[in-house]
């Protein structure tokens, strides 16, 4: 995508992305080629999720895929994302994607179980990754989908609306028609279990990028 279009990501245009070491800070020169520490990603990490990409970057990539493949790739709506994370028509009503038991979550998700905020100083007690993990490293949910809890926050197409559930129909609710922030779902590798629940909602401006945000695509 980048090679064919010469697309400039928001991190490229802004010259930086947010990285956490002992605290959150903007690190100059960091873009999608970099890992969660803000270092150039080694080839051995190419099977990790791409990070340091904004909502606008993810949409641009979707549009390029549509043009080059003829398939309608796009970001999921918030409702679609949660439906899939919960297991769709095979759902067992779990709190996290694949499990309802926090003590079993390490088998399904990359998260932090430390008692400090944004604890990337050490890896989780139960997994082998201090930062992001390879895609598909953990068990899938009922639909066979991987990593919907933990690893990286995932952009959804919707504008964020704090009253989303209260003011939307129960069946396939639609997001707000406008707003300031775009929706993120799923939690990340530096987030505690409670914030990796499939019901947990997060938001950021569409130009925002950081070391714990990525995306996944859907197509009809």
C-alpha positions in Angstrom: 0.0 0.0 0.0 2.7 2.5 1.0 5.0 1.6 -1.9 2.3 1.8 -4.5 0.6 5.0 -3.3 3.3 6.9 -1.5 0.7 7.4 1.2 1.9 9.5 4.2 0.5 8.2 7.5 -0.5 10.7 10.2 2.6 9.6 12.1 4.7 10.4 9.0 3.0 13.8 8.6 3.2 14.6 12.3 6.7 13.2 12.7 5.8 11.1 15.8 3.6 8.6 17.6 2.8 8.0 21.2 5.0 5.4 23.0 5.0 4.2 26.5 8.2 3.3 28.4 7.9 4.7 32.0 5.3 7.2 30.9 3.4 8.1 27.7 5.3 10.5 25.4 5.5 11.4 21.8 8.5 9.9 20.1 9.8 11.5 17.0 10.4 9.5 13.9 8.1 6.6 14.9 5.6 5.3 12.3 4.0 2.0 11.3 7.5 0.4 10.7 8.2 0.6 14.5 7.3 -1.6 17.4 5.7 -0.8 20.8 8.9 0.5 22.3 9.4 2.9 19.4 12.2 0.9 17.9 12.5 -0.2 14.2 10.5 -3.5 14.1 12.7 -6.5 13.3 11.7 -8.9 10.6 10.9 -11.5 13.4 8.0 -9.2 14.4 6.4 -8.9 11.0 3.6 -11.2 12.2 2.6 -8.8 15.0 -0.3 -6.4 14.4 0.6 -3.1 12.7 0.6 -0.2 15.2 1.1 3.6 15.2 -1.7 3.9 12.7 -4.6 6.4 12.9 -8.2 5.8 12.0 -7.6 7.9 8.9 -4.7 5.6 8.0 -6.8 2.5 8.4 -9.6 3.9 6.2 -7.1 4.9 3.5 -5.8 1.3 3.5 -9.3 -0.1 3.3 -10.0 2.2 0.3 -6.8 1.0 -1.5 -7.8 -2.6 -0.9 -11.2 -2.0 -2.3 -9.7 -0.5 -5.4 -7.1 -3.2 -5.9 -9.1 -6.3 -5.1 -12.6 -5.3 -6.0 -13.8 -6.4 -2.5 -15.5 -4.0 -0.1 -13.0 -4.0 2.7 -13.8 -1.6 5.5 -13.5 -1.1 9.3 -16.2 -2.9 11.3 -19.0 -0.9 12.9 -18.9 -0.9 16.7 -21.9 -3.2 16.8 -20.3 -5.6 14.3 -17.1 -5.6 16.3 -18.8 -6.5 19.6 -21.1 -9.1 18.0 -18.1 -10.9 16.5 -16.1 -10.5 19.8 -18.9 -12.1 21.7 -19.0 -15.1 19.4 -21.8 -14.1 17.0 -24.5 -16.7 16.6 -22.4 -19.2 18.6 -22.0 -16.9 21.5 -21.8 -18.3 25.0 -22.2 -14.8 26.5 -18.7 -14.5 27.7 -17.2 -11.4 29.3 -14.0 -11.6 27.2 -13.6 -13.0 23.7 -13.5 -16.7 24.3 -13.8 -17.0 28.0 -15.8 -15.9 31.0 -13.1 -16.6 33.6 -10.4 -14.1 34.4 -8.0 -16.7 35.6 -8.3 -18.4 32.1 -7.9 -15.2 30.2 -4.2 -15.6 29.6 -5.0 -18.4 27.2 -7.1 -16.1 25.0 -5.5 -12.6 25.3 -2.3 -10.6 25.6 -2.9 -8.2 28.5 -1.2 -7.0 31.7 -2.0 -8.6 35.1 0.3 -6.3 37.0 -1.1 -3.9 39.6 0.4 -0.8 38.2 -1.1 1.3 35.4 0.3 0.7 31.9 2.7 -2.0 33.3 5.0 -2.5 30.4 8.0 -2.8 32.6 7.5 -6.5 32.9 5.6 -9.1 31.0 2.3 -10.6 32.2 2.7 -13.3 34.8 1.0 -15.8 32.4 2.3 -15.0 28.9 5.6 -14.6 27.1 5.1 -11.0 25.8 5.9 -7.7 27.4 4.5 -5.8 24.4 2.5 -7.0 21.4 2.2 -10.7 20.6 2.1 -12.4 17.2 -1.4 -12.5 15.6 -3.1 -15.8 16.5 -0.8 -16.7 19.4 -3.7 -17.3 21.7 -6.9 -19.3 21.5 -9.8 -18.0 19.4 -13.4 -17.3 20.5 -16.5 -19.2 19.5 -16.3 -18.0 15.9 -12.7 -18.9 15.5 -11.6 -15.2 15.6 -8.3 -14.4 17.4 -7.1 -11.6 19.6 -10.3 -9.6 20.0 -9.5 -9.1 23.7 -6.1 -7.6 24.3 -3.0 -7.2 22.2 -4.0 -3.9 20.5 -7.0 -1.6 20.5 -8.9 -1.8 17.2 -10.4 1.1 15.3 -14.1 0.9 14.4 -15.8 2.9 11.8 -18.2 4.7 14.2 -18.0 8.1 15.7 -18.0 7.8 19.5 -21.3 8.5 21.3 -21.5 8.2 25.0 -25.2 7.4 24.8 -24.7 4.9 22.0 -26.5 2.0 23.8 -29.3 4.1 25.3 -30.3 5.8 22.1 -29.8 3.0 19.5 -32.1 0.1 18.5 -31.2 -3.2 20.1 -30.7 -5.0 16.8 -27.5 -3.8 15.0 -27.4 -0.3 16.5 -25.7 2.4 14.4 -23.2 4.9 15.6 -23.5 8.7 15.7 -23.6 10.6 12.4 -20.8 13.0 13.6 -18.5 13.5 16.5 -15.0 14.3 17.7 -13.7 10.8 18.5 -13.7 7.5 16.7 -14.4 4.3 18.6 -11.7 1.8 19.7 -12.5 -1.7 21.0 -10.8 -4.7 22.6 -8.2 -3.5 25.0 -4.4 -4.0 24.5 -1.3 -5.7 25.9 -0.8 -2.9 28.5 -4.4 -3.0 29.7 -5.8 -4.9 32.7 -8.4 -7.6 32.2 -11.4 -5.4 33.1 -10.6 -3.1 30.2 -10.2 -6.0 27.8 -13.9 -7.0 28.2 -15.9 -7.1 24.9 -18.2 -4.4 26.3 -15.4 -2.0 27.0 -15.5 1.2 24.9 -12.6 3.6 24.2 -12.2 6.6 21.9 -9.6 8.8 20.3 -9.4 11.5 17.6 -9.2 10.0 14.1 -5.7 11.3 13.6 -4.4 9.8 16.9 -1.8 7.0 16.8 0.1 5.1 19.4 2.0 1.9 20.3 -1.2 0.0 21.4 -3.6 0.8 18.6 -4.1 -1.2 15.4 -7.1 -2.4 13.4 -8.8 -5.3 11.7 -10.9 -5.4 8.5 -14.2 -6.9 7.5 -15.7 -7.3 4.0 -19.2 -8.7 2.9 
